[in-house]
Amino acid sequence: MEALLEFEKPIAEIETMIEKLKRLSSEKKGDYGDQIAQLEQRSREQRQQIYENLTPWQILQIARLKERPILQDYISLICSDFAELHGDRCFSDDRALIGGFATIGEHRVMLIGHNKGKNVEENVERNFGQAKPDGYRKALRLMKLAEKYGLPVVTLVDTQGAYPGREGEERGQHEAIARNLVEMARLEVPIVSVVTGEGGSGGAIGIAVGDSVMMFQYAVYSVISAEGCAAILWRDGSKAPLAAEALKITAPELKKLGIIDEIIEEPFGGAHRDHSVAAANLQKALAGQIKSLSRLSSSKLINRRFEKFSRMGEFAKG
């Protein structure tokens, strides 16, 4: 049975019955095809009703699901080849943020993304996708390499934030992210960034200063986690759902505010339910943006990028 979130519990009983009838059918203890079809239809209708009325807090829970596709899934599904490049040439090869040359459809690109794992061992090795300064410096090195060869840069964002521990601070976490913001703002090749899961704080924006910034339908993008915001404003972590509402973390809200440019549709019930469909939608969106941006001159790209991010945070008078 598929993973069910707390707010999906109303359909848990139906899903359990479907699995039971399928098992009985496979054991040739009867033909339950009609009953299974009816229950599946009922499950779809209930899930559709739930997903049409999701709160920001519920969307955040979807974005954090361990079953959602991670960077390695997208690489295997949308790239015909991927040659990973290692190291920041200063300290180490941060496994929380990786990148390399890749081919997506007909486009040769530099692909960079947060590198989560599928189990505890992988997540420990990759620091749960929370990059240290070495990771951001490696990302910048690869972007500069892409610029040298005239290749578009594609970044996939999926992190709760940059590594917040002592090692990060000792090695200049703030400087590494700030340097990336400055250098990405004047990079002379197209940059397409996609928030695939959770885009958290400087850890996200450190690779997301894009000419086009897109988000998956049930991804989130925020300056701080809902829990962190609740702890600061109310000194109460249980207020996280309220904070999620106030932060405007969902794709429709961010598109309305001009923070992102496009929303990538997910399969029914979320990307975790069909990785292949999610990847196909991502590939189509990337191809369209790369093709469009590649027509622009370097000076036009830089000017448009500067204007795009300069407009963020403006208040309308009156």
C-alpha positions as CSV (number, residue, x, y, z in Angstrom):
1,M,0.0,0.0,0.0
2,E,1.2,3.5,-0.8
3,A,2.4,5.8,2.0
4,L,-0.4,7.8,3.4
5,L,-0.1,11.1,5.2
6,E,-2.1,12.0,8.3
7,F,-4.6,14.0,6.3
8,E,-5.1,11.1,3.9
9,K,-6.2,8.7,6.7
10,P,-9.9,8.9,5.6
11,I,-8.9,6.8,2.5
12,A,-6.7,4.4,4.4
13,E,-9.5,1.9,5.0
14,I,-10.3,1.9,1.3
15,E,-6.7,1.3,0.3
16,T,-6.4,-1.5,2.8
17,M,-9.5,-3.2,1.3
18,I,-8.2,-2.8,-2.2
19,E,-4.9,-4.5,-1.3
20,K,-6.8,-7.3,0.4
21,L,-9.0,-8.0,-2.6
22,K,-6.1,-7.9,-5.0
23,R,-4.3,-10.4,-2.8
24,L,-7.3,-12.7,-2.8
25,S,-7.6,-12.4,-6.6
26,S,-3.9,-13.2,-7.1
27,E,-4.4,-16.3,-4.9
28,K,-7.4,-17.3,-7.2
29,K,-9.9,-17.2,-4.4
30,G,-12.4,-15.3,-6.4
31,D,-12.9,-12.6,-9.0
32,Y,-13.1,-9.2,-7.3
33,G,-12.4,-7.1,-10.3
34,D,-15.6,-5.1,-10.1
35,Q,-15.3,-4.4,-6.4
36,I,-11.7,-3.4,-6.8
37,A,-12.6,-1.0,-9.6
38,Q,-15.4,0.6,-7.5
39,L,-13.1,1.0,-4.5
40,E,-10.3,2.5,-6.6
41,Q,-12.8,5.0,-8.1
42,R,-13.9,5.9,-4.6
43,S,-10.3,6.3,-3.4
44,R,-9.5,8.6,-6.4
45,E,-12.6,10.8,-5.7
46,Q,-11.7,11.2,-2.0
47,R,-8.1,11.9,-2.7
48,Q,-9.0,14.5,-5.4
49,Q,-11.3,16.2,-2.9
50,I,-8.5,16.2,-0.3
51,Y,-5.8,17.5,-2.7
52,E,-8.0,20.3,-4.1
53,N,-8.2,21.7,-0.6
54,L,-4.7,21.3,0.8
55,T,-3.4,23.7,3.4
56,P,0.2,25.0,3.2
57,W,1.2,22.8,6.1
58,Q,-0.2,19.7,4.3
59,I,1.7,20.7,1.2
60,L,4.9,21.0,3.3
61,Q,4.3,17.4,4.5
62,I,4.1,16.2,0.9
63,A,7.2,18.1,0.0
64,R,9.1,16.3,2.8
65,L,8.0,12.8,1.9
66,K,10.9,10.4,1.7
67,E,9.1,8.7,-1.2
68,R,9.3,11.8,-3.4
69,P,11.8,11.6,-6.3
70,I,15.3,12.8,-5.4
71,L,18.1,14.1,-7.5
72,Q,19.4,10.6,-8.5
73,D,15.9,9.6,-9.6
74,Y,15.7,12.6,-11.9
75,I,19.2,12.0,-13.3
76,S,18.3,8.4,-14.2
77,L,14.9,9.4,-15.7
78,I,15.7,12.6,-17.7
79,C,19.4,12.5,-18.4
80,S,20.8,10.3,-21.2
81,D,24.2,10.7,-19.6
82,F,25.7,12.3,-16.5
83,A,29.4,12.8,-15.7
84,E,29.8,13.9,-12.0
85,L,32.5,16.3,-11.2
86,H,34.0,16.3,-7.7
87,G,35.5,18.7,-5.2
88,D,35.6,22.5,-4.5
89,R,39.4,22.6,-5.0
90,C,39.6,24.2,-1.5
91,F,38.6,21.7,1.1
92,S,36.5,18.7,0.2
93,D,33.9,17.0,-2.0
94,D,30.6,17.7,-0.3
95,R,28.2,14.9,-1.0
96,A,25.2,17.0,0.0
97,L,25.4,19.0,-3.2
98,I,26.6,17.4,-6.5
99,G,26.9,18.3,-10.1
100,G,28.3,17.5,-13.5
101,F,27.9,17.5,-17.2
102,A,24.5,16.0,-18.4
103,T,22.4,15.7,-21.5
104,I,18.7,16.4,-21.1
105,G,16.9,15.7,-24.3
106,E,18.8,17.6,-27.0
107,H,20.4,19.9,-24.5
108,R,23.9,19.6,-23.1
109,V,23.9,21.3,-19.6
110,M,25.7,21.5,-16.3
111,L,23.3,19.9,-13.8
112,I,23.7,20.7,-10.1
113,G,21.5,19.7,-7.2
114,H,21.0,18.9,-3.6
115,N,21.8,15.2,-3.0
116,K,19.4,13.5,-0.5
117,G,19.4,9.8,0.1
118,K,16.8,7.0,0.2
119,N,17.9,5.4,3.5
120,V,19.5,6.4,6.7
121,E,23.0,5.5,5.6
122,E,22.8,7.5,2.4
123,N,21.3,10.5,4.2
124,V,24.0,10.5,6.8
125,E,26.7,10.4,4.1
126,R,24.9,13.2,2.2
127,N,24.1,15.2,5.4
128,F,20.4,15.0,4.5
129,G,21.0,17.3,1.6
130,Q,22.3,20.1,3.8
131,A,25.4,21.4,2.1
132,K,28.4,22.9,3.8
133,P,30.4,25.7,2.3
134,D,32.5,23.2,0.3
135,G,29.3,22.2,-1.6
136,Y,28.4,25.8,-2.5
137,R,32.0,26.4,-3.7
138,K,31.9,23.3,-5.7
139,A,28.6,24.4,-7.3
140,L,30.1,27.8,-8.2
141,R,33.2,26.1,-9.7
142,L,30.9,24.0,-11.9
143,M,28.8,27.0,-12.9
144,K,32.0,28.8,-14.0
145,L,33.0,25.8,-16.0
146,A,29.6,25.8,-17.7
147,E,30.2,29.5,-18.5
148,K,33.6,28.6,-20.0
149,Y,32.0,26.1,-22.4
150,G,28.8,28.1,-23.0
151,L,26.5,25.5,-21.4
152,P,23.2,26.3,-19.6
153,V,23.1,25.6,-15.9
154,V,20.2,23.6,-14.4
155,T,19.9,23.4,-10.7
156,L,17.5,21.2,-8.7
157,V,16.7,22.5,-5.2
158,D,15.7,20.1,-2.4
159,T,17.0,21.0,1.0
160,Q,15.7,22.2,4.4
161,G,18.6,24.6,4.4
162,A,22.4,24.9,4.4
163,Y,24.3,23.0,7.1
164,P,23.8,25.0,10.3
165,G,26.6,23.4,12.4
166,R,30.0,24.6,13.6
167,E,31.9,23.1,10.7
168,G,29.9,25.3,8.2
169,E,30.4,28.4,10.2
170,E,34.2,27.7,10.6
171,R,34.6,27.3,6.9
172,G,32.5,30.4,5.9
173,Q,29.0,29.2,5.1
174,H,27.6,32.8,4.9
175,E,30.4,33.9,2.6
176,A,30.1,30.9,0.3
177,I,26.4,31.4,-0.2
178,A,26.7,35.2,-0.6
179,R,29.5,34.6,-3.2
180,N,27.2,32.3,-5.2
181,L,24.5,34.9,-5.2
182,V,26.8,37.5,-6.6
183,E,28.4,35.3,-9.2
184,M,25.2,33.7,-10.4
185,A,23.7,37.2,-10.9
186,R,26.4,37.9,-13.5
187,L,26.9,34.4,-15.0
188,E,26.8,34.7,-18.8
189,V,24.9,31.6,-19.6
190,P,21.2,30.7,-18.9
191,I,20.3,29.4,-15.4
192,V,17.2,27.4,-14.9
193,S,16.4,26.5,-11.3
194,V,13.6,24.1,-10.1
195,V,12.5,23.5,-6.5
196,T,11.6,19.8,-6.6
197,G,10.8,19.3,-2.9
198,E,11.7,21.7,-0.1
199,G,13.5,24.9,-0.8
200,G,14.8,26.2,2.5
201,S,16.4,29.5,3.2
202,G,20.0,30.3,2.0
203,G,20.6,26.7,1.3
204,A,18.1,26.9,-1.5
205,I,18.8,30.4,-2.9
206,G,22.6,29.5,-3.0
207,I,22.0,27.6,-6.2
208,A,18.7,29.2,-7.3
209,V,19.5,32.7,-8.7
210,G,17.9,31.6,-12.0
211,D,16.7,33.3,-15.2
212,S,13.8,31.0,-14.7
213,V,12.8,29.6,-11.3
214,M,10.2,26.9,-11.4
215,M,8.5,24.8,-8.7
216,F,6.8,21.5,-8.6
217,Q,3.1,21.7,-7.7
218,Y,3.5,20.4,-4.2
219,A,7.0,21.8,-3.5
220,V,7.6,24.6,-1.0
221,Y,10.0,27.5,-1.0
222,S,10.7,29.7,2.1
223,V,13.1,32.0,3.9
224,I,12.9,29.8,7.0
225,S,11.2,26.5,8.0
226,A,7.7,26.7,9.4
227,E,9.0,25.2,12.6
228,G,11.8,27.7,12.9
229,C,9.4,30.6,12.2
230,A,7.0,29.3,14.9
231,A,9.8,29.0,17.4
232,I,10.9,32.6,16.8
233,L,7.5,34.4,16.6
234,W,5.5,32.4,19.1
235,R,8.1,30.4,20.9
236,D,5.9,27.4,20.2
237,G,6.7,24.7,17.6
238,S,3.1,23.6,17.6
239,K,2.3,26.9,15.7
240,A,4.1,25.6,12.6
241,P,0.9,25.1,10.6
242,L,0.1,28.8,11.3
243,A,3.6,29.8,10.3
244,A,3.3,27.8,7.0
245,E,0.2,29.8,6.2
246,A,1.8,33.2,7.0
247,L,5.1,32.4,5.1
248,K,3.4,32.0,1.7
249,I,5.4,28.9,0.9
250,T,3.3,27.2,-1.8
251,A,3.9,27.4,-5.6
252,P,0.6,29.4,-6.4
253,E,1.3,32.0,-3.7
254,L,5.0,32.4,-4.8
255,K,4.0,32.7,-8.5
256,K,1.5,35.4,-7.5
257,L,4.2,37.3,-5.7
258,G,6.6,37.0,-8.7
259,I,9.2,34.8,-6.8
260,I,8.8,31.9,-9.3
261,D,8.0,31.9,-12.9
262,E,6.3,28.5,-13.6
263,I,4.6,25.7,-11.7
264,I,5.3,22.1,-12.9
265,E,2.3,19.9,-12.6
266,E,2.7,16.7,-10.5
267,P,1.0,13.3,-11.0
268,F,-2.4,12.8,-9.3
269,G,-1.6,12.6,-5.6
270,G,1.9,13.9,-5.8
271,A,5.3,13.2,-7.5
272,H,5.9,10.3,-5.0
273,R,3.1,8.3,-6.6
274,D,4.6,8.3,-10.1
275,H,8.2,9.2,-10.5
276,S,8.2,8.7,-14.3
277,V,5.4,11.2,-14.9
278,A,7.0,13.8,-12.6
279,A,10.3,13.4,-14.4
280,A,8.6,13.7,-17.8
281,N,6.9,16.9,-16.7
282,L,10.2,18.2,-15.4
283,Q,12.1,17.4,-18.6
284,K,9.4,19.1,-20.7
285,A,9.5,22.3,-18.6
286,L,13.3,22.4,-18.6
287,A,13.5,21.9,-22.4
288,G,11.1,24.8,-22.9
289,Q,13.0,27.2,-20.7
290,I,16.4,26.3,-22.0
291,K,15.3,26.7,-25.6
292,S,13.8,30.1,-24.8
293,L,16.7,31.4,-22.8
294,S,19.3,30.2,-25.1
295,R,18.1,32.7,-27.7
296,L,19.1,35.6,-25.5
297,S,22.5,37.3,-25.5
298,S,24.7,37.2,-22.4
299,S,24.1,40.9,-21.7
300,K,20.3,40.4,-22.1
301,L,20.3,37.4,-19.7
302,I,22.3,39.3,-17.0
303,N,20.1,42.5,-17.3
304,R,16.9,40.5,-17.1
305,R,18.2,38.4,-14.2
306,F,19.2,41.5,-12.3
307,E,15.9,43.2,-12.8
308,K,14.0,40.0,-11.9
309,F,15.6,39.7,-8.5
310,S,15.7,43.5,-7.8
311,R,11.9,43.6,-8.1
312,M,11.4,41.1,-5.3
313,G,10.4,42.7,-2.1
314,E,9.0,45.9,-3.6
315,F,5.9,47.3,-2.0
316,A,3.2,48.9,-4.0
317,K,2.2,52.4,-2.9
318,G,-1.4,53.4,-2.1
